Amino acid sequence: MTIAVSDLSFSYPRETPILEGISLSVAAGQFIGVFGPNGGGKTTFLKLLLGLEKPTSGKIEILGKSPKGASAEVGYVPQSRHFDPKFPISVREVVLHGCLSIYPGWGPFPEKAKERAHAALEEVGLAHLAEASFRTLSGGQAQRVLIARALASKPKILLLDEATVGIDPDALHEFFTLLKKLRGKITILLVTHDLHSIAKEMDSLICIHRQLTRYSPDQVCEHFAMGLYHPPLLKKKRPDGSD
């Protein structure tokens, strides 16, 4: 399994548990949606997969290693996209920061890193904006650049935390089109509330609200968009025996 989580629990000292009894297996190349109420533990779960937090109990294996041991093979697009709008940095330079694992630590980035950055920008359809200032991009373009930065590290797993927040419908369509292209090439976990826009393209979905409930795409309910989460519903059969 690409991701194997067993009986995972997490809480901060002397606080109410945030996650309890979480178990999950994700195979290579799967596209998994992650949803749930605010404060339900979604971002904490991603931090545990990244090795930024340690479980209170339970076990996590990423590509057969500990989360920290696999960190170089995991790309991450965080929820927050705050940056100093006055800081002069180009799109190419943003993406090159995804190549720090092959940066010697001094001088310019090596050609290998530049090739990776260019390939990642082509993957997200923004190679023509490589020299543009990052601060001039639209919200959707900026998000795709941050995905390119994650892809430049050549990850086997891509984690995206609320990556659709603050982008317009056209940009949202382009974003989901990109994820569909990546499906099967790398393992994707996408935290999102835009379930109906992309759920049918996913292999499965998980709701995290302290505990974990797994759904198939056809079990995603319109109630979820209103924050009304419930276990998977059984389909009722018609009198003729069909669904």
C-alpha positions as CSV (number, residue, x, y, z in Angstrom):
1,M,0.0,0.0,0.0
2,T,1.1,3.5,-0.7
3,I,-0.5,4.8,2.5
4,A,-1.3,2.5,5.4
5,V,-2.8,3.9,8.6
6,S,-3.7,1.6,11.5
7,D,-5.7,2.5,14.6
8,L,-4.4,6.1,14.5
9,S,-5.3,8.5,17.3
10,F,-4.1,12.0,18.0
11,S,-4.6,14.6,20.7
12,Y,-2.6,17.5,22.1
13,P,-1.7,17.1,25.8
14,R,-4.6,17.5,28.2
15,E,-7.0,18.2,25.3
16,T,-10.0,16.4,23.7
17,P,-8.9,13.8,21.1
18,I,-8.9,15.2,17.6
19,L,-8.6,11.8,15.8
20,E,-9.6,8.4,17.2
21,G,-9.2,4.9,15.8
22,I,-8.4,6.0,12.2
23,S,-7.5,3.1,9.8
24,L,-7.0,3.6,6.0
25,S,-5.3,1.9,3.1
26,V,-4.6,3.7,-0.1
27,A,-3.2,1.9,-3.2
28,A,-0.8,3.5,-5.6
29,G,-2.4,5.8,-8.1
30,Q,-5.7,6.2,-6.3
31,F,-7.5,9.5,-6.1
32,I,-9.1,10.0,-2.7
33,G,-11.4,12.8,-1.6
34,V,-11.3,13.9,2.0
35,F,-14.1,15.9,3.6
36,G,-15.7,16.7,6.9
37,P,-16.7,19.6,9.2
38,N,-14.4,22.4,10.1
39,G,-12.4,21.3,13.1
40,G,-13.1,17.6,12.4
41,G,-9.4,16.8,12.0
42,K,-8.7,16.8,8.2
43,T,-5.7,19.1,8.3
44,T,-4.3,17.3,11.4
45,F,-4.6,14.0,9.5
46,L,-2.6,15.5,6.6
47,K,0.0,16.8,9.1
48,L,0.4,13.3,10.5
49,L,0.8,11.8,7.0
50,L,3.6,14.4,6.4
51,G,5.3,13.7,9.7
52,L,4.7,17.2,11.0
53,E,2.9,15.7,14.0
54,K,3.3,12.4,15.8
55,P,0.4,10.0,16.5
56,T,-0.7,9.6,20.1
57,S,-1.2,6.0,19.3
58,G,-1.4,3.8,16.2
59,K,0.8,3.4,13.1
60,I,1.4,5.2,9.8
61,E,3.4,3.9,6.9
62,I,4.0,5.9,3.7
63,L,5.5,3.9,0.9
64,G,6.6,1.4,3.5
65,K,8.5,4.0,5.5
66,S,7.8,6.4,8.4
67,P,6.2,9.7,7.3
68,K,9.4,11.6,7.8
69,G,11.4,8.9,6.0
70,A,9.1,9.3,3.0
71,S,8.8,13.1,3.0
72,A,11.0,13.5,-0.1
73,E,8.4,11.5,-2.0
74,V,5.3,13.4,-0.9
75,G,4.2,16.7,-2.5
76,Y,2.1,19.0,-0.4
77,V,-0.1,22.0,-1.3
78,P,-1.1,23.7,2.0
79,Q,-4.4,25.4,2.8
80,S,-2.9,28.8,3.3
81,R,-1.5,30.7,0.2
82,H,-0.5,33.9,2.0
83,F,2.6,35.6,0.7
84,D,4.1,39.1,0.6
85,P,2.7,40.7,-2.5
86,K,5.7,43.1,-2.6
87,F,8.2,40.2,-2.7
88,P,9.7,40.0,-6.2
89,I,9.6,36.3,-7.2
90,S,8.8,34.8,-10.6
91,V,6.6,31.8,-11.3
92,R,9.7,29.8,-12.3
93,E,11.4,30.6,-9.0
94,V,8.4,29.5,-7.0
95,V,8.4,26.2,-8.8
96,L,12.1,25.7,-8.4
97,H,11.6,25.7,-4.6
98,G,10.1,22.3,-5.1
99,C,13.5,21.1,-6.2
100,L,15.4,21.9,-3.0
101,S,16.2,18.2,-2.5
102,I,18.6,18.4,-5.5
103,Y,19.9,22.0,-4.8
104,P,23.5,22.0,-3.7
105,G,22.9,24.7,-1.1
106,W,24.8,27.5,-2.9
107,G,24.8,29.2,-6.3
108,P,22.1,28.8,-9.0
109,F,19.8,25.8,-9.3
110,P,21.4,23.0,-11.4
111,E,20.0,22.3,-14.9
112,K,18.3,19.2,-13.7
113,A,16.2,21.3,-11.3
114,K,15.4,23.8,-14.1
115,E,14.2,21.0,-16.3
116,R,12.0,19.6,-13.6
117,A,10.5,23.1,-13.0
118,H,9.8,23.5,-16.7
119,A,8.2,20.1,-17.0
120,A,6.0,20.7,-13.9
121,L,4.8,24.1,-15.4
122,E,4.0,22.3,-18.6
123,E,2.1,19.7,-16.7
124,V,-0.2,22.4,-15.2
125,G,-0.4,24.4,-18.4
126,L,1.5,27.5,-17.3
127,A,4.9,27.2,-19.0
128,H,4.1,30.4,-20.9
129,L,4.0,32.3,-17.6
130,A,7.4,31.1,-16.3
131,E,8.9,34.6,-16.2
132,A,5.8,36.3,-14.9
133,S,5.7,37.7,-11.4
134,F,3.9,35.3,-9.1
135,R,2.0,38.3,-7.5
136,T,0.3,39.1,-10.8
137,L,-1.4,35.7,-11.1
138,S,-5.1,35.0,-10.6
139,G,-6.1,32.8,-7.7
140,G,-6.5,29.8,-9.9
141,Q,-3.2,30.3,-11.7
142,A,-1.4,30.8,-8.4
143,Q,-2.9,27.5,-7.1
144,R,-1.7,25.6,-10.2
145,V,1.8,27.1,-9.8
146,L,1.8,25.8,-6.2
147,I,0.8,22.4,-7.5
148,A,3.6,22.6,-10.1
149,R,6.0,23.3,-7.2
150,A,4.8,20.1,-5.5
151,L,5.1,18.1,-8.7
152,A,8.7,19.4,-9.3
153,S,9.8,17.2,-6.4
154,K,8.7,14.2,-8.4
155,P,6.4,12.9,-5.7
156,K,4.7,9.6,-5.6
157,I,1.9,11.1,-3.4
158,L,0.3,14.5,-3.6
159,L,-1.6,15.9,-0.6
160,L,-3.8,19.0,-1.2
161,D,-5.5,20.8,1.7
162,E,-8.5,22.9,0.7
163,A,-6.8,23.7,-2.6
164,T,-10.1,24.9,-4.2
165,V,-10.8,27.7,-1.7
166,G,-10.9,31.2,-3.2
167,I,-10.8,30.3,-6.9
168,D,-13.5,31.1,-9.4
169,P,-15.7,28.5,-11.2
170,D,-13.5,28.6,-14.4
171,A,-10.3,28.1,-12.4
172,L,-12.0,25.4,-10.4
173,H,-12.8,23.5,-13.7
174,E,-9.2,23.9,-14.9
175,F,-8.0,22.7,-11.5
176,F,-10.1,19.5,-11.5
177,T,-9.2,18.9,-15.1
178,L,-5.5,18.9,-14.0
179,L,-6.2,16.4,-11.2
180,K,-8.0,14.1,-13.6
181,K,-4.9,14.1,-15.8
182,L,-2.8,13.2,-12.8
183,R,-5.1,10.4,-11.6
184,G,-3.3,7.1,-11.9
185,K,0.1,8.7,-12.3
186,I,0.5,9.5,-8.6
187,T,-1.6,8.9,-5.5
188,I,-3.7,12.0,-4.6
189,L,-5.5,12.9,-1.4
190,L,-7.6,16.1,-1.9
191,V,-9.3,17.8,1.0
192,T,-12.3,19.7,-0.5
193,H,-15.9,20.8,0.1
194,D,-16.6,20.8,-3.7
195,L,-17.7,17.2,-3.7
196,H,-20.2,17.2,-6.5
197,S,-17.8,18.8,-8.9
198,I,-15.2,16.0,-8.7
199,A,-16.5,13.1,-6.6
200,K,-17.4,10.9,-9.6
201,E,-13.8,11.1,-10.7
202,M,-12.5,9.8,-7.4
203,D,-11.8,6.2,-6.5
204,S,-13.3,6.7,-3.0
205,L,-13.9,9.4,-0.4
206,I,-13.4,9.6,3.3
207,C,-15.2,11.8,5.9
208,I,-13.1,12.7,8.9
209,H,-15.0,13.9,11.9
210,R,-12.7,12.6,14.7
211,Q,-13.3,9.1,13.3
212,L,-13.2,8.0,9.6
213,T,-16.0,6.9,7.4
214,R,-15.3,5.7,3.8
215,Y,-17.7,6.3,0.9
216,S,-17.8,5.3,-2.8
217,P,-18.5,8.2,-5.2
218,D,-22.1,7.2,-5.7
219,Q,-22.7,7.4,-1.9
220,V,-21.9,11.1,-1.8
221,C,-25.0,12.9,-0.6
222,E,-26.3,16.4,-1.3
223,H,-26.6,16.8,2.5
224,F,-22.8,16.9,2.7
225,A,-22.6,20.3,0.9
226,M,-24.7,21.6,3.8
227,G,-22.4,20.1,6.4
228,L,-24.9,17.4,7.3
229,Y,-22.7,14.3,7.4
230,H,-24.1,10.8,7.8
231,P,-22.9,7.2,7.3
232,P,-23.2,5.7,3.8
233,L,-26.9,5.2,2.8
234,L,-28.1,1.9,1.4
235,K,-29.8,2.2,-2.0
236,K,-33.4,1.2,-1.9
237,K,-34.4,-1.3,-4.6
238,R,-37.4,-0.7,-6.8
239,P,-40.2,-3.2,-6.9
240,D,-38.7,-4.7,-10.1
241,G,-35.4,-5.4,-8.2
242,S,-33.4,-2.6,-9.8
243,D,-31.6,0.2,-8.0
